[in-house]
Amino acid sequence: MITQTYAVEGMTCGHCAASVQRGVRGLPGIADARVDVAAGTLTVVAASEPRDEAIAAAVDEAGYTVTGRR
């Protein structure tokens, strides 16, 4: 398993976190996704290297913006 952390802008509450987690967990190959709202991060656990474009698209669909990897 590979773990990758992304910086995400715009999240302010638990609802924000849930929306992002739900969207990213629905992607193929993603085992888990956890958001730390206070830190503004999304940590993804995947079977193989996660595709940054797919992660960013899922986060965007939830209404937030990936600003890079951490």
C-alpha positions, 0 to 999 in steps of 0.5 A: 500500500502507498500513502500520499498526502495532499494539501486541500483548500476550502475545507472548514468543517466535518461536512467538508471532510466527509464530502472529500473522503466519500469522493476519493474513496469511490476512486478505483484502487483507493483503500482509504481517504482521511481528511484533517480539516485543521491541517487542510490535508487529505491522506490517501492510501492506495494499492498503487501510486494514486493518480494525482489528476483523479484525486484532484478531480474527485476533490474538485467535484466535492467543491474543494481544491488540491493545491499540491502534495505534501 
